[in-house]
Amino acid sequence: MSNKIYQINTGRCHECIGHYDRPTCQQCCLIDNNILVDPQYRESNEQLWDKFVVLHHADAL
């Protein structure tokens, strides 16, 4: 078992909008209910789409 702690960068996470139906981190994590949504940091689908466009330059496609 590793002592590493991984933290999701909320500035880069768009909850896989534009790629998958649900966040892949939740699908891949071996521990159930380990990746939870931070109630202090909620984004609408529109905000997540905007972040996707900026991060992936989708507006240039």
C-alpha positions as CSV (number, residue, x, y, z in Angstrom):
1,M,0.0,0.0,0.0
2,S,1.3,3.4,-0.9
3,N,1.4,6.5,1.3
4,K,0.7,8.7,-1.7
5,I,-2.3,11.0,-1.6
6,Y,-3.8,12.2,-4.9
7,Q,-5.7,15.4,-5.1
8,I,-7.9,16.5,-8.1
9,N,-7.1,19.9,-9.4
10,T,-10.5,21.6,-9.5
11,G,-9.1,24.2,-12.0
12,R,-8.5,21.5,-14.5
13,C,-11.2,19.0,-13.7
14,H,-14.3,19.2,-16.0
15,E,-15.8,16.0,-14.7
16,C,-15.1,14.4,-18.0
17,I,-17.8,16.4,-19.7
18,G,-17.1,16.1,-23.5
19,H,-15.5,12.7,-23.1
20,Y,-17.6,10.4,-20.9
21,D,-21.0,10.1,-19.2
22,R,-19.5,10.3,-15.7
23,P,-16.1,11.1,-14.3
24,T,-13.5,8.4,-15.1
25,C,-11.8,8.9,-11.8
26,Q,-14.9,7.6,-10.1
27,Q,-15.1,4.6,-12.5
28,C,-11.4,3.7,-12.1
29,C,-10.9,4.2,-8.4
30,L,-10.6,0.8,-6.6
31,I,-12.2,2.2,-3.5
32,D,-15.9,2.8,-3.6
33,N,-17.2,6.2,-2.6
34,N,-13.7,7.6,-2.3
35,I,-13.9,10.4,-4.8
36,L,-16.6,12.7,-3.6
37,V,-17.9,16.0,-4.9
38,D,-16.9,19.0,-2.8
39,P,-20.1,20.8,-1.8
40,Q,-18.1,24.0,-1.4
41,Y,-17.1,23.8,-5.1
42,R,-20.0,23.0,-7.3
43,E,-20.1,23.9,-11.0
44,S,-23.0,23.8,-13.5
45,N,-22.8,21.8,-16.7
46,E,-22.4,25.0,-18.6
47,Q,-19.4,26.0,-16.4
48,L,-17.9,22.5,-16.9
49,W,-18.4,22.8,-20.7
50,D,-16.7,26.2,-20.8
51,K,-13.8,24.7,-18.9
52,F,-13.6,21.8,-21.3
53,V,-13.5,24.2,-24.3
54,V,-10.6,26.2,-22.7
55,L,-8.6,23.2,-21.7
56,H,-9.0,21.3,-24.9
57,H,-9.1,24.2,-27.4
58,A,-12.4,22.8,-28.7
59,D,-13.4,26.2,-30.0
60,A,-10.5,25.8,-32.6
61,L,-11.9,22.5,-34.0
